[in-house]
Amino acid sequence: MTSVNPYYGLQVSNQVGRNIDYLNEKQLKILTAKFRDYFEKAPGPRVARIRGRYFLMFLFLRFTGARISEVAGIDDQVDVDYRAGDVTLAVLKRHNPHKKNMRKMVSVPLQAVNKLARYLAQYPEMKGKAFSVNRSNFFRLFQKLTLDCGFSKTLAHPHVLRHTRALEMVRAGVPLTIVQQILGHANLNTTAVYLQFSGQEAKAILKDRGLI
């Protein structure tokens, strides 16, 4: 049986019995603050320039719901509409890596785009390279900061941000076909897994909305 833990979040079982781990709202705020402090409290501009890229990677993973390889492929000079808050990403499919030139546009909050713009204004030499981070290093940093927050090891992987964003959109009433488009799923059934909630979680949501 899936258990409800207000601190470590919930697990939603999908149709093949696996668990989808994601961050609850409180955890997301805590981890975002942790990444922000990691960047803003860097000891000197050289370290801040390096750490800023990891903070931006976190923000754009959090708001696009994209895979880490897709965010790492963003060209900050070509793929970001700084006025509209739109980001164009190459869709990279693990099961069909030969399908090239597939692109999708995802809208993100202007606050994320503005942080990118401020970073590039402060470090203009990083233009075109803001998202060129070593993915292994990012994985290790994500794990460290997540565990530093006191979260479960099951949440210490960047992919939880993709699940978190998907559930966030579903709960906000975003049509499933749009969620599918944003996530880049070829099959709607893959996206539909996010509609499945445990009985305990459904009850918690109804209470939160004042419906029971």
C-alpha positions as CSV (number, residue, x, y, z in Angstrom):
1,M,0.0,0.0,0.0
2,T,1.3,3.5,-0.8
3,S,1.8,5.6,2.3
4,V,1.3,9.3,2.8
5,N,4.1,11.2,4.3
6,P,3.7,15.0,4.5
7,Y,7.5,15.6,4.4
8,Y,8.8,13.0,2.0
9,G,6.0,13.3,-0.5
10,L,3.8,10.6,-2.1
11,Q,4.4,7.8,-4.6
12,V,1.9,7.3,-7.3
13,S,1.8,3.7,-8.6
14,N,1.5,3.4,-12.4
15,Q,0.0,0.6,-14.4
16,V,3.0,-1.6,-14.5
17,G,3.6,-1.4,-10.7
18,R,6.5,1.0,-10.7
19,N,6.5,4.1,-8.5
20,I,6.7,7.7,-9.7
21,D,8.6,9.8,-7.1
22,Y,8.0,13.5,-7.0
23,L,8.4,16.5,-4.7
24,N,5.5,17.9,-2.9
25,E,5.0,21.7,-2.8
26,K,6.9,22.2,0.5
27,Q,9.8,20.1,-0.7
28,L,10.0,22.0,-4.0
29,K,10.2,25.3,-2.2
30,I,12.9,24.0,0.1
31,L,15.0,22.5,-2.7
32,T,14.6,25.6,-4.8
33,A,15.9,27.7,-1.9
34,K,18.8,25.3,-1.5
35,F,19.9,25.6,-5.1
36,R,19.4,29.4,-5.0
37,D,21.6,29.7,-1.9
38,Y,24.2,27.4,-3.5
39,F,24.5,30.0,-6.3
40,E,24.0,33.3,-4.5
41,K,26.2,32.5,-1.5
42,A,29.1,31.3,-3.7
43,P,32.5,32.5,-2.4
44,G,33.5,34.9,-5.2
45,P,32.5,35.6,-8.8
46,R,34.5,32.8,-10.4
47,V,32.7,30.2,-8.3
48,A,29.4,32.0,-8.7
49,R,29.8,31.9,-12.5
50,I,30.1,28.1,-12.3
51,R,27.4,27.5,-9.8
52,G,25.0,29.8,-11.7
53,R,24.8,27.3,-14.5
54,Y,23.7,24.6,-12.1
55,F,21.1,26.8,-10.6
56,L,19.8,27.7,-14.1
57,M,19.8,24.0,-15.0
58,F,17.7,23.3,-11.9
59,L,15.2,26.1,-12.7
60,F,14.6,25.1,-16.3
61,L,14.3,21.4,-15.4
62,R,11.8,22.4,-12.8
63,F,9.7,24.6,-15.1
64,T,9.9,22.8,-18.4
65,G,9.4,19.3,-17.2
66,A,12.0,18.4,-19.8
67,R,14.7,15.7,-19.7
68,I,18.1,16.8,-18.5
69,S,19.6,16.1,-22.0
70,E,17.0,18.4,-23.5
71,V,17.7,21.3,-21.1
72,A,21.5,20.8,-21.5
73,G,20.9,21.3,-25.2
74,I,19.3,24.8,-24.9
75,D,21.2,27.6,-26.7
76,D,20.5,30.6,-24.6
77,Q,21.1,32.9,-27.6
78,V,18.8,31.1,-30.0
79,D,16.3,28.9,-28.1
80,V,15.0,31.4,-25.5
81,D,12.4,34.1,-26.2
82,Y,13.2,36.5,-23.3
83,R,10.1,38.6,-23.8
84,A,7.5,35.9,-24.1
85,G,9.1,33.4,-21.8
86,D,9.2,30.6,-24.4
87,V,11.9,28.0,-24.6
88,T,12.5,25.8,-27.7
89,L,13.9,22.4,-26.9
90,A,15.1,19.5,-29.1
91,V,13.0,16.4,-28.2
92,L,15.4,13.6,-27.4
93,K,13.7,10.2,-27.2
94,R,15.5,7.3,-25.6
95,H,13.6,4.7,-27.5
96,N,14.0,6.4,-30.9
97,P,17.3,8.3,-30.8
98,H,17.4,8.4,-34.6
99,K,14.5,10.9,-34.9
100,K,16.3,14.2,-35.2
101,N,15.2,17.7,-35.7
102,M,12.1,17.2,-33.5
103,R,11.5,20.4,-31.5
104,K,9.0,21.6,-28.9
105,M,8.2,24.9,-27.4
106,V,7.6,25.2,-23.7
107,S,6.5,28.4,-21.9
108,V,8.1,29.0,-18.5
109,P,7.6,31.7,-15.9
110,L,9.3,35.0,-16.8
111,Q,11.1,34.9,-13.4
112,A,13.1,31.9,-14.7
113,V,13.9,33.7,-18.0
114,N,14.8,36.9,-16.1
115,K,17.3,35.0,-13.9
116,L,18.9,33.6,-17.0
117,A,19.1,37.1,-18.5
118,R,20.6,38.5,-15.3
119,Y,23.2,35.7,-15.2
120,L,24.3,36.4,-18.8
121,A,24.4,40.2,-18.1
122,Q,26.7,39.5,-15.2
123,Y,28.8,36.9,-17.0
124,P,28.6,37.8,-20.7
125,E,31.4,35.4,-21.5
126,M,28.9,32.6,-20.8
127,K,26.5,33.6,-23.6
128,G,25.7,30.4,-25.6
129,K,27.0,28.3,-22.8
130,A,24.7,28.9,-19.9
131,F,23.3,25.3,-20.0
132,S,26.6,23.5,-21.0
133,V,27.0,21.7,-17.7
134,N,28.5,18.3,-17.0
135,R,25.5,16.1,-16.5
136,S,27.3,13.7,-14.1
137,N,28.3,16.7,-12.0
138,F,24.8,18.0,-11.9
139,F,23.5,14.5,-10.9
140,R,25.9,14.5,-8.0
141,L,25.1,18.0,-6.9
142,F,21.3,17.3,-7.1
143,Q,21.8,14.3,-5.0
144,K,23.9,16.1,-2.4
145,L,21.5,19.1,-2.1
146,T,18.5,16.9,-2.0
147,L,19.9,14.8,0.8
148,D,21.1,17.9,2.6
149,C,17.5,18.9,2.7
150,G,16.7,15.7,4.6
151,F,14.7,14.1,1.7
152,S,14.5,10.5,0.9
153,K,17.1,8.9,-1.4
154,T,14.3,8.1,-3.8
155,L,14.0,11.8,-4.5
156,A,17.7,12.4,-5.1
157,H,17.5,12.3,-8.9
158,P,16.8,15.2,-11.3
159,H,14.1,13.2,-13.0
160,V,11.8,13.8,-10.0
161,L,11.5,17.4,-11.3
162,R,9.9,16.1,-14.5
163,H,7.4,14.0,-12.6
164,T,6.8,17.0,-10.2
165,R,6.0,19.3,-13.1
166,A,3.7,16.8,-14.8
167,L,1.7,16.3,-11.6
168,E,1.6,20.1,-11.0
169,M,0.1,20.6,-14.4
170,V,-2.4,17.8,-14.1
171,R,-3.6,19.1,-10.7
172,A,-3.9,22.6,-12.1
173,G,-6.4,21.2,-14.7
174,V,-4.1,21.5,-17.8
175,P,-5.6,19.2,-20.5
176,L,-3.8,15.9,-20.8
177,T,-3.0,16.5,-24.4
178,I,-1.2,19.7,-23.6
179,V,0.7,18.0,-20.8
180,Q,1.7,15.3,-23.3
181,Q,2.9,18.0,-25.7
182,I,5.0,19.7,-23.1
183,L,6.6,16.5,-21.8
184,G,7.2,15.3,-25.4
185,H,5.4,11.9,-24.9
186,A,4.7,10.1,-28.1
187,N,1.9,8.1,-26.5
188,L,-0.9,9.7,-24.5
189,N,-1.1,6.6,-22.3
190,T,2.4,7.5,-21.0
191,T,1.1,10.8,-19.9
192,A,-2.1,9.4,-18.5
193,V,-0.2,7.7,-15.6
194,Y,-0.1,11.1,-13.9
195,L,-3.9,10.9,-13.5
196,Q,-3.6,8.0,-11.1
197,F,-3.7,8.9,-7.5
198,S,-3.9,6.7,-4.4
199,G,-7.1,6.8,-2.4
200,Q,-5.3,8.5,0.4
201,E,-3.9,11.2,-1.8
202,A,-7.2,11.8,-3.5
203,K,-8.8,12.3,-0.1
204,A,-6.0,14.8,0.9
205,I,-6.6,16.7,-2.3
206,L,-10.3,16.9,-1.7
207,K,-9.7,18.1,1.8
208,D,-7.3,20.7,0.5
209,R,-9.9,22.0,-1.9
210,G,-12.5,22.1,0.8
211,L,-14.7,19.5,-1.0
212,I,-14.9,17.1,2.0
